[in-house]
Amino acid sequence: MIRGLVATVAVVTATALAGPPAARASAPSFCGELGGDWDGQYCHTTVTSERNAVRDIRVAVPGELVDNPVAGPVIRDYLHTLVDNWRNANSHMIADSYGEENYQVFRHGNLVSAVFHEDYHADGPRPNNAYRTFTFDMASGRAVRLADLTTSNPLTAIPPLAQPFIQTALDAAPPPHDPGSYPFVVDRWTPDKVYSGAYKAWALTPDELILYMPDYPVGHDEPVDFTPGVMQWYMDGGTVQAHIPLAALSAVLRL
């Protein structure tokens, strides 16, 4: 049974999950494993393509997590893969670019959520944003899925209870738009639709469930002929961030 859904927020300067403050030394040490230099806040490195395009890479490292026996293996693998992918993607680039990652940690009791925000820019005129999230139960020593927090399938249990809060987030999402105008309508952001990211990116805060929608950039709505004659939208990762009070979900949460 999942208990302790309330969490406290910690950002890049978060306190350690357990043990003495010296655990922060894990960040510069792990930065060395990534092949970067620690500047006090980010692990920084650059890579040059065969066409002399430089990619600047900066990743924030949660020192309180990377050596944790429960979260560490997952977080280390994620950051290794991210940095490797950003390095490899630069191989044939013709223009300078960057990749930057930041994180937040939310926790209370035995549950810890880590939210990683990826911001990268390549040839196009706009940055690309993405969100990767992980939640761990430190008592049982395992990763927690959204389905572990609900009494039934979260993709069917959450939407009707969360709808007013998702609509509020849709109305506030960029770019400025008339409330309720396409594609910022609830039925295009249900978990079976591409803009929602199928609720892959989520986190628990002191009193909320946050949904980051979509988790990765989406090039167009599906099906593509949903609104004939209307332009297709590009959705950046995290365009819509719905803050759903846990109290509103109490009927379907495992408390």
C-alpha positions, -999 to 999 in steps of 0.1 A, spaced: 0 0 0 13 34 -10 14 59 18 28 95 23 17 111 -9 25 146 5 59 159 -5 82 188 0 100 205 -28 137 206 -34 154 220 -64 190 219 -76 202 230 -42 182 202 -25 192 186 8 204 150 8 179 122 11 199 106 38 233 108 54 256 138 60 258 169 37 290 154 22 268 134 -1 269 165 -24 304 154 -34 286 128 -55 277 154 -81 313 164 -92 324 128 -89 296 116 -112 303 145 -135 337 130 -141 321 98 -152 301 118 -177 333 132 -191 325 168 -180 339 194 -157 319 204 -126 314 242 -123 296 242 -90 261 239 -105 264 220 -138 284 193 -153 297 210 -184 313 197 -216 315 206 -253 318 185 -284 327 196 -319 312 180 -350 330 170 -382 319 204 -396 332 223 -366 298 230 -350 301 231 -313 275 217 -289 275 231 -254 262 205 -229 253 213 -193 235 189 -170 225 195 -133 233 164 -112 212 155 -82 240 145 -58 215 133 -32 202 108 -57 231 95 -78 246 74 -50 213 64 -34 210 26 -36 173 29 -48 174 58 -72 210 59 -81 212 32 -108 182 46 -126 193 83 -124 228 74 -134 217 55 -165 193 83 -175 220 110 -173 246 88 -190 222 82 -219 211 118 -221 247 131 -224 257 104 -248 227 111 -270 234 148 -271 271 142 -279 262 117 -307 235 140 -322 262 167 -328 283 144 -350 270 158 -383 257 192 -371 266 223 -392 254 249 -366 264 255 -330 238 241 -305 233 234 -269 216 209 -245 208 218 -209 191 197 -182 177 209 -148 158 190 -122 135 192 -92 131 167 -64 98 163 -45 96 142 -14 79 133 18 82 101 38 92 72 17 82 86 -17 106 107 -39 98 121 -73 126 134 -96 116 156 -125 142 163 -152 137 191 -177 156 188 -209 161 219 -230 180 216 -263 184 236 -295 196 224 -328 191 236 -364 155 249 -360 143 283 -348 129 271 -315 142 252 -285 129 218 -277 118 209 -242 112 175 -227 104 160 -193 116 127 -178 103 118 -144 110 90 -119 93 82 -86 108 59 -60 95 43 -28 126 44 -6 112 20 20 104 -8 -4 134 0 -26 115 1 -59 104 25 -86 68 36 -84 44 37 -114 14 59 -116 -7 28 -115 8 20 -81 -8 51 -67 -44 44 -79 -70 18 -71 -77 12 -108 -62 21 -142 -49 57 -138 -55 64 -174 -93 60 -169 -96 69 -132 -78 102 -132 -92 121 -163 -128 127 -150 -116 139 -116 -88 159 -131 -107 175 -160 -113 210 -144 -77 213 -134 -65 202 -168 -88 227 -185 -73 254 -163 -39 244 -174 -49 243 -210 -64 279 -208 -31 291 -193 -8 273 -218 13 292 -243 9 307 -267 -19 331 -255 -52 319 -269 -89 320 -264 -100 296 -236 -114 264 -251 -100 270 -286 -84 241 -306 -62 224 -298 -64 235 -261 -95 214 -255 -97 186 -229 -107 159 -253 -74 164 -273 -54 159 -240 -68 127 -226 -43 99 -221 -52 81 -253 -43 112 -273 -9 122 -285 -7 156 -269 -10 141 -234 21 120 -237 -1 92 -221 7 107 -187 42 94 -189 57 125 -171 43 131 -137 53 140 -101 39 144 -66 43 177 -48 32 186 -12 -5 184 -22 -7 179 -60 -1 155 -88 16 173 -117 11 161 -152 37 174 -178 20 172 -212 33 160 -236 65 145 -221 84 150 -254 78 173 -284 49 163 -306 49 173 -343 12 172 -350 -22 161 -336 -34 126 -344 -54 118 -363 -41 144 -386 -75 151 -402 -91 158 -368 -100 193 -379 -100 196 -417 -86 228 -429 -71 238 -396 -33 240 -392 -15 213 -373 1 223 -340 36 216 -327 35 209 -290 67 214 -270 73 190 -241 56 204 -209 35 229 -229 6 220 -205 14 214 -168 -17 204 -149 -16 207 -111 -42 184 -97 -49 186 -60 -45 152 -43 -77 159 -25 -96 159 -58 -82 124 -65 -87 110 -31 -115 86 -43 -90 68 -66 -57 71 -46 -42 43 -25 -39 61 8 
